[in-house]
Amino acid sequence: MLPLVAFLASLSAQAGSAPPVGAQTPPIASATSPALPEKAWPTEEGDYVIRDFRFQSGQTLRSLRIHYTTLGKPHRNAKGKIDNAVMVLHGTGGTGKQFLSPQFADQLYGPGQPLDITRYWIILPDNIGHGKSSKPSDGLRMRFPDYDYDDMVDAQHRLLTQHLGIKRMRLIMGTSMGCMHSFVWGETHPDYSRALMPLACEPVQIAGLNRMWRQLLIDGIKADPAWAGGNYQAQPVQGLRTAATLLFTAGAAPLQLQKAYPRRDAAAAYARGRIEASMASIDANDLLYQVESSRNYDPWPKLEAITAPTTWINSADDFINPRNFDFPQQAVARMKDTRFRLIEESDETRGHGTHTWARFWKDDLVALLARTETPPAH
């Protein structure tokens, strides 16, 4: 499926050919060149089934499946504890496997690179409602429990602690929705990760224009008679077109797209092609749940609880997290050990999807790992 993250990622990955804010679409590639060829990374996959999972809403699911992909191997210190685990969290509509895309993986996982898989154990979960994890389209449709970000982080925590046996993470990083999950992690489990790296979000409730376009996306799907209260026989085409259009707009990078498509007809053809491609990979109910799961996100009142060393990165051409917000300056003043950087806009940056193009921020990652190399004494 191709929602927010995937769609946004796809815009940036190949601005001449397809995918949303955090989604299950292909990552966004460069608008000025074909999509980069993918390398076959040595991965392993698994499923963790949580029995009788209770959601914040009070609803329960008899079996909640969390799918995950890993690279590298766990390393144990002298006390027998895993000390090299890194978790990367995808955005709305995405999956863990989006972090195998060349613009991310080829910059980070190779020999001598920041997350060299001969040194680190990389864990890429599919969050609740996404990828191969339990989701509405598996059969429950709109009877699926109303999950939120707290439920997602709870499931991630159980995956790491109860299934993978990790007592403390080396790093938790995330993009878009995963960025917001990083802030939730910092508040709810302040000592669990030695470092945090949120990419492309704000630590405030989703309101203003950010909530508005999401609400219009939800309303657009539900207003399509073919949606039928979620019991559609075929995907509601008009509702999905509205959703895909909003996702496209939210993830677009003006300077990059102007450079790649300076002629009117080519620009129109590209946009139409991206919409059609994304619609083909979206399930309407899954997307509704994915977008609505942000409804009660709001780490702002408890930012002082985030004590893990943090490097937080946004990009200046991000429609979803505008450069003129003063939230970063206010937040950093309240957090113990946080550094914020705004990536300057250029015709090479990818708007919201810049989060998946590691070349723009991998030096910040290197610096974060260096400053947290020696774990504090406990």
JOPE-V331516 format. One record per residue. N is the residue number from 1. RES is the residue in three letters. PHI is phi in degrees with one decimal (none if undefined). Layout:
N/RES/PHI
N/RES/PHI
This chain:
1/MET/none
2/LEU/-124.8
3/PRO/-73.4
4/LEU/-42.6
5/VAL/-62.2
6/ALA/-63.5
7/PHE/-66.6
8/LEU/-63.6
9/ALA/-64.0
10/SER/-69.3
11/LEU/-57.6
12/SER/-79.4
13/ALA/-75.9
14/GLN/-148.9
15/ALA/-73.0
16/GLY/-128.8
17/SER/-136.9
18/ALA/-154.2
19/PRO/-78.8
20/PRO/none
21/VAL/-76.3
22/GLY/76.9
23/ALA/-115.6
24/GLN/-96.8
25/THR/-97.9
26/PRO/-63.1
27/PRO/-60.9
28/ILE/-74.8
29/ALA/-107.5
30/SER/-70.5
31/ALA/-76.2
32/THR/-99.7
33/SER/-150.9
34/PRO/-63.2
35/ALA/-58.1
36/LEU/-69.0
37/PRO/-68.1
38/GLU/-86.5
39/LYS/-92.6
40/ALA/-85.6
41/TRP/-83.5
42/PRO/-75.5
43/THR/-112.4
44/GLU/-126.9
45/GLU/-125.7
46/GLY/-154.8
47/ASP/-130.4
48/TYR/-117.0
49/VAL/-104.6
50/ILE/-98.6
51/ARG/-83.0
52/ASP/49.8
53/PHE/-70.0
54/ARG/-101.2
55/PHE/-86.8
56/GLN/-58.0
57/SER/-73.1
58/GLY/96.0
59/GLN/-76.2
60/THR/-129.7
61/LEU/-127.6
62/ARG/-58.2
63/SER/-136.8
64/LEU/-103.1
65/ARG/-96.4
66/ILE/-115.1
67/HIS/-92.5
68/TYR/-150.7
69/THR/-121.3
70/THR/-130.4
71/LEU/-130.6
72/GLY/78.9
73/LYS/-132.5
74/PRO/-69.3
75/HIS/-114.5
76/ARG/-111.6
77/ASN/-81.4
78/ALA/-62.3
79/LYS/-92.0
80/GLY/82.9
81/LYS/-99.7
82/ILE/-65.1
83/ASP/-127.3
84/ASN/-130.0
85/ALA/-84.1
86/VAL/-124.9
87/MET/-111.1
88/VAL/-116.9
89/LEU/-109.5
90/HIS/-80.1
91/GLY/-98.5
92/THR/-57.2
93/GLY/82.7
94/GLY/-91.6
95/THR/-144.0
96/GLY/-59.6
97/LYS/-69.6
98/GLN/-63.6
99/PHE/-85.6
100/LEU/-98.5
101/SER/-66.2
102/PRO/-56.0
103/GLN/-66.6
104/PHE/-104.2
105/ALA/-63.5
106/ASP/-68.9
107/GLN/-92.2
108/LEU/-122.9
109/TYR/-93.8
110/GLY/-76.3
111/PRO/-56.4
112/GLY/77.7
113/GLN/-84.5
114/PRO/-54.7
115/LEU/-117.2
116/ASP/-45.1
117/ILE/-75.1
118/THR/-83.0
119/ARG/-110.9
120/TYR/-117.2
121/TRP/-103.5
122/ILE/-93.4
123/ILE/-119.1
124/LEU/-122.6
125/PRO/-80.5
126/ASP/-91.6
127/ASN/-72.8
128/ILE/-49.9
129/GLY/83.5
130/HIS/-134.4
131/GLY/54.9
132/LYS/-97.2
133/SER/-83.5
134/SER/-58.9
135/LYS/-154.4
136/PRO/-55.2
137/SER/-70.4
138/ASP/-67.6
139/GLY/151.7
140/LEU/-76.3
141/ARG/51.6
142/MET/-76.3
143/ARG/-91.0
144/PHE/-64.9
145/PRO/-56.3
146/ASP/-80.1
147/TYR/-76.9
148/ASP/-137.6
149/TYR/-64.6
150/ASP/-63.6
151/ASP/-64.1
152/MET/-62.8
153/VAL/-67.1
154/ASP/-58.7
155/ALA/-65.6
156/GLN/-61.2
157/HIS/-61.7
158/ARG/-67.4
159/LEU/-57.6
160/LEU/-70.2
161/THR/-85.6
162/GLN/-85.3
163/HIS/-97.0
164/LEU/-94.7
165/GLY/70.7
166/ILE/-96.1
167/LYS/-83.3
168/ARG/-154.6
169/MET/-87.1
170/ARG/-75.2
171/LEU/-158.3
172/ILE/-121.3
173/MET/-131.1
174/GLY/-157.7
175/THR/-115.1
176/SER/58.6
177/MET/-57.3
178/GLY/-62.8
179/CYS/-60.6
180/MET/-65.2
181/HIS/-60.1
182/SER/-60.7
183/PHE/-67.7
184/VAL/-62.9
185/TRP/-57.0
186/GLY/-60.0
187/GLU/-84.5
188/THR/-85.1
189/HIS/-136.2
190/PRO/-61.8
191/ASP/-105.0
192/TYR/-78.9
193/SER/-117.7
194/ARG/-70.7
195/ALA/-156.6
196/LEU/-128.6
197/MET/-138.1
198/PRO/-80.8
199/LEU/-126.9
200/ALA/75.4
201/CYS/-167.9
202/GLU/-126.9
203/PRO/-89.1
204/VAL/-130.1
205/GLN/-60.9
206/ILE/-79.9
207/ALA/-136.9
208/GLY/54.1
209/LEU/-64.6
210/ASN/-62.3
211/ARG/-73.1
212/MET/-60.5
213/TRP/-68.5
214/ARG/-64.8
215/GLN/-64.0
216/LEU/-63.9
217/LEU/-62.6
218/ILE/-60.7
219/ASP/-63.2
220/GLY/-62.6
221/ILE/-68.0
222/LYS/-69.1
223/ALA/-78.3
224/ASP/-75.7
225/PRO/-54.0
226/ALA/-70.6
227/TRP/-64.7
228/ALA/54.4
229/GLY/65.4
230/GLY/96.1
231/ASN/-101.7
232/TYR/-73.4
233/GLN/-86.8
234/ALA/-138.2
235/GLN/-57.6
236/PRO/-70.9
237/VAL/-61.9
238/GLN/-66.8
239/GLY/-63.4
240/LEU/-68.9
241/ARG/-64.6
242/THR/-60.8
243/ALA/-62.0
244/ALA/-63.5
245/THR/-65.4
246/LEU/-65.8
247/LEU/-63.3
248/PHE/-59.4
249/THR/-63.9
250/ALA/-65.5
251/GLY/-97.8
252/ALA/-73.4
253/ALA/-116.7
254/PRO/-55.8
255/LEU/-66.7
256/GLN/-64.3
257/LEU/-69.4
258/GLN/-65.3
259/LYS/-65.1
260/ALA/-77.8
261/TYR/-132.6
262/PRO/-78.1
263/ARG/-109.0
264/ARG/-55.2
265/ASP/-63.9
266/ALA/-66.6
267/ALA/-63.9
268/ALA/-63.6
269/ALA/-65.4
270/TYR/-61.8
271/ALA/-59.9
272/ARG/-63.0
273/GLY/-64.2
274/ARG/-66.2
275/ILE/-63.1
276/GLU/-62.3
277/ALA/-64.5
278/SER/-70.0
279/MET/-59.7
280/ALA/-67.7
281/SER/-116.3
282/ILE/-103.6
283/ASP/-101.1
284/ALA/-60.0
285/ASN/-66.8
286/ASP/-58.1
287/LEU/-64.9
288/LEU/-56.4
289/TYR/-64.4
290/GLN/-61.3
291/VAL/-71.3
292/GLU/-74.1
293/SER/-64.9
294/SER/-85.4
295/ARG/-58.0
296/ASN/-116.1
297/TYR/-65.6
298/ASP/-169.4
299/PRO/-78.1
300/TRP/-53.5
301/PRO/-63.8
302/LYS/-120.8
303/LEU/-58.6
304/GLU/-62.5
305/ALA/-73.8
306/ILE/-83.8
307/THR/-112.9
308/ALA/-66.8
309/PRO/-55.1
310/THR/-133.0
311/THR/-119.0
312/TRP/-117.1
313/ILE/-124.3
314/ASN/-123.0
315/SER/-122.0
316/ALA/-67.0
317/ASP/-100.2
318/ASP/-86.3
319/PHE/-59.5
320/ILE/-77.9
321/ASN/-125.7
322/PRO/-58.5
323/ARG/-63.7
324/ASN/-86.7
325/PHE/-63.2
326/ASP/-99.9
327/PHE/-57.7
328/PRO/-58.5
329/GLN/-63.3
330/GLN/-65.9
331/ALA/-66.6
332/VAL/-59.7
333/ALA/-66.1
334/ARG/-100.7
335/MET/-104.3
336/LYS/-64.3
337/ASP/-147.5
338/THR/-124.7
339/ARG/-117.6
340/PHE/-119.5
341/ARG/-135.6
342/LEU/-102.4
343/ILE/-71.3
344/GLU/-65.6
345/GLU/-71.4
346/SER/-152.4
347/ASP/-80.9
348/GLU/-107.9
349/THR/-71.4
350/ARG/-115.9
351/GLY/61.7
352/HIS/-58.2
353/GLY/-70.8
354/THR/-56.4
355/HIS/-59.5
356/THR/-95.5
357/TRP/-97.2
358/ALA/-63.4
359/ARG/-62.2
360/PHE/-80.2
361/TRP/-140.0
362/LYS/-66.8
363/ASP/-64.7
364/ASP/-66.1
365/LEU/-64.4
366/VAL/-57.5
367/ALA/-65.8
368/LEU/-65.2
369/LEU/-62.9
370/ALA/-66.1
371/ARG/-77.0
372/THR/-118.7
373/GLU/-63.3
374/THR/-93.3
375/PRO/-67.6
376/PRO/-64.3
377/ALA/-70.7
378/HIS/-118.8
